[in-house]
Amino acid sequence: MDMALVVAPQRAALDLIEMTASTPGVLHILQFSLAPAFLLVAIGSIMNVMMARLTWVANRIERLEARVEEKPDEPFTDELEWLTRRRGIAQRAVMFSTAAAGLISVLIAALFISAYISLKVGTFIAVLWVATMALLITGLTFFFRETWIAAKGPASRGAAKPEP
C-alpha cells in the first residue's frame, strides 16, 4: 500500500483543523453569516403571515363550496372566483419566499464552506445574495397584490359581500 494515500487524507484533516482552530477565524465567519441569518428569520416571519392569510382563504373557499352544494341556486361564484384568485397569488408569494429562504440557507452554508476551501467564492455568494433578494422581492410583490385584491373585495366587482 502506498504510504502517500494514507498520509494525504490525514494531512488534509490536520490542515482543516488548523484553519478552523483559531477563534478569530471562526468569529469572522460567524460575523459574515449574521446578516443572512437575520434575513432568514425575517423571511420566516413574513411567511408566517402569508400562510395565515392563505389558510384563511382556503378555509373560506371550503365553506363556500359546502354552501354551494347545499344551496346551488345562491350566487357564490363571484366570491369563489375572487377567493380562488387570492389563493393562487398567495401561493405564489409563499413559493417565492420559500425559494428565497432556501437560497439564503445555501448562502450561509457557502459562507462557512468558503472558510475551508481555497476557491474564490465571492462571486458565487454575491450571485446568491442577488438571487435571494430577487426572489424575496417577487414574493413580497405577490403578497402586496394579494392584500390589494383582498382590500378591494369582491363587492367592488358587483359580487355579494362576503360573510365572515
C-alpha positions as CSV (number, residue, x, y, z in Angstrom):
1,M,0.0,0.0,0.0
2,D,1.3,3.4,-0.9
3,M,2.0,5.5,2.2
4,A,1.1,8.7,0.4
5,L,-2.5,7.5,0.1
6,V,-2.7,7.1,3.8
7,V,-0.9,10.3,4.8
8,A,-2.6,12.7,2.3
9,P,-6.1,12.4,3.9
10,Q,-4.7,12.7,7.4
11,R,-2.7,15.8,6.3
12,A,-5.8,17.4,4.8
13,A,-7.7,16.8,8.0
14,L,-5.0,18.4,10.1
15,D,-4.9,21.4,7.7
16,L,-8.7,21.8,8.1
17,I,-8.3,21.7,11.9
18,E,-5.5,24.2,11.8
19,M,-7.6,26.6,9.6
20,T,-10.6,26.4,12.0
21,A,-8.7,26.2,15.3
22,S,-8.4,30.0,15.7
23,T,-11.3,31.6,17.4
24,P,-10.9,34.9,15.4
25,G,-11.2,32.9,12.2
26,V,-14.5,31.3,13.3
27,L,-15.8,34.6,14.6
28,H,-15.0,36.2,11.3
29,I,-17.2,33.6,9.5
30,L,-20.0,34.0,12.1
31,Q,-20.0,37.8,11.6
32,F,-20.4,37.3,7.8
33,S,-23.2,34.9,8.3
34,L,-25.2,37.1,10.7
35,A,-26.9,39.3,8.2
36,P,-28.1,36.4,6.1
37,A,-29.2,34.6,9.2
38,F,-31.3,37.6,10.3
39,L,-32.7,37.8,6.8
40,L,-33.7,34.1,7.1
41,V,-35.6,34.9,10.3
42,A,-37.3,37.8,8.7
43,I,-38.4,35.7,5.7
44,G,-39.8,33.1,8.1
45,S,-41.8,35.8,9.9
46,I,-43.2,37.2,6.7
47,M,-44.1,33.7,5.5
48,N,-46.0,33.1,8.8
49,V,-48.3,36.0,7.9
50,M,-48.6,34.8,4.3
51,M,-49.5,31.3,5.4
52,A,-52.1,32.6,7.9
53,R,-53.8,34.6,5.0
54,L,-53.6,31.6,2.7
55,T,-55.1,29.3,5.3
56,W,-58.0,31.7,5.9
57,V,-58.7,31.9,2.1
58,A,-58.5,28.2,1.7
59,N,-60.9,27.6,4.6
60,R,-63.3,30.3,3.2
61,I,-63.3,28.5,-0.1
62,E,-64.2,25.2,1.5
63,R,-67.1,26.8,3.5
64,L,-68.4,28.5,0.3
65,E,-68.2,25.3,-1.7
66,A,-70.1,23.4,1.0
67,R,-72.8,26.1,0.9
68,V,-73.0,25.9,-2.9
69,E,-73.7,22.1,-2.5
70,E,-76.4,22.9,0.0
71,K,-78.0,25.8,-1.9
72,P,-76.9,25.6,-5.6
73,D,-79.3,28.5,-6.5
74,E,-77.5,31.1,-4.4
75,P,-74.8,33.2,-6.3
76,F,-71.4,32.4,-4.7
77,T,-69.5,32.2,-7.9
78,D,-68.1,35.8,-7.9
79,E,-66.8,35.4,-4.4
80,L,-65.4,31.9,-5.2
81,E,-63.6,33.3,-8.2
82,W,-62.2,36.2,-6.1
83,L,-61.0,33.8,-3.4
84,T,-59.5,31.4,-5.9
85,R,-57.6,34.3,-7.4
86,R,-56.4,35.4,-4.0
87,R,-55.3,31.8,-3.1
88,G,-53.3,31.5,-6.3
89,I,-51.5,34.8,-5.7
90,A,-50.9,33.9,-2.1
91,Q,-49.5,30.5,-3.1
92,R,-47.0,32.3,-5.4
93,A,-46.0,34.6,-2.7
94,V,-45.3,31.7,-0.4
95,M,-43.5,29.8,-3.2
96,F,-41.1,32.7,-4.0
97,S,-40.5,33.4,-0.3
98,T,-39.7,29.8,0.3
99,A,-37.2,29.8,-2.6
100,A,-35.6,32.9,-1.1
101,A,-35.3,31.2,2.3
102,G,-33.7,28.2,0.6
103,L,-31.2,30.3,-1.3
104,I,-30.3,32.3,1.8
105,S,-29.7,29.0,3.6
106,V,-27.4,27.9,0.8
107,L,-25.6,31.2,1.0
108,I,-25.0,30.7,4.8
109,A,-23.6,27.2,4.1
110,A,-21.4,28.6,1.3
111,L,-20.0,31.2,3.7
112,F,-19.0,28.5,6.1
113,I,-17.6,26.2,3.4
114,S,-15.6,29.1,1.9
115,A,-13.6,29.3,5.0
116,Y,-12.3,25.8,4.5
117,I,-11.6,25.8,0.8
118,S,-9.1,27.7,-1.3
119,L,-11.5,28.5,-4.1
120,K,-12.7,32.1,-4.5
121,V,-16.5,32.0,-3.9
122,G,-17.1,35.7,-3.6
123,T,-18.9,36.0,-6.9
124,F,-21.0,32.9,-6.1
125,I,-22.0,34.4,-2.8
126,A,-22.9,37.7,-4.4
127,V,-25.0,36.0,-7.1
128,L,-26.8,34.0,-4.3
129,W,-27.5,37.2,-2.4
130,V,-28.9,39.0,-5.5
131,A,-31.0,36.0,-6.4
132,T,-32.3,35.8,-2.9
133,M,-33.3,39.4,-3.0
134,A,-35.0,39.0,-6.4
135,L,-37.0,36.0,-5.1
136,L,-37.9,37.9,-1.9
137,I,-39.0,41.0,-3.8
138,T,-41.1,38.8,-6.1
139,G,-42.7,37.1,-3.2
140,L,-43.4,40.4,-1.5
141,T,-44.9,41.8,-4.7
142,F,-47.3,38.8,-4.9
143,F,-48.1,39.4,-1.2
144,F,-48.8,43.0,-1.8
145,R,-51.0,42.1,-4.8
146,E,-53.0,39.6,-2.7
147,T,-53.6,42.2,0.1
148,W,-54.6,44.7,-2.6
149,I,-57.2,42.3,-4.0
150,A,-58.4,41.5,-0.5
151,A,-58.8,45.1,0.4
152,K,-60.9,45.8,-2.8
153,G,-63.1,42.8,-2.1
154,P,-65.5,41.0,-4.4
155,A,-68.1,43.7,-3.8
156,S,-66.0,46.1,-5.9
157,R,-67.0,43.9,-8.9
158,G,-70.6,43.7,-8.1
159,A,-70.4,40.4,-6.1
160,A,-72.2,39.8,-2.9
161,K,-70.4,41.0,0.2
162,P,-68.5,38.1,1.8
163,E,-69.7,36.8,5.2
164,P,-67.1,36.4,8.0
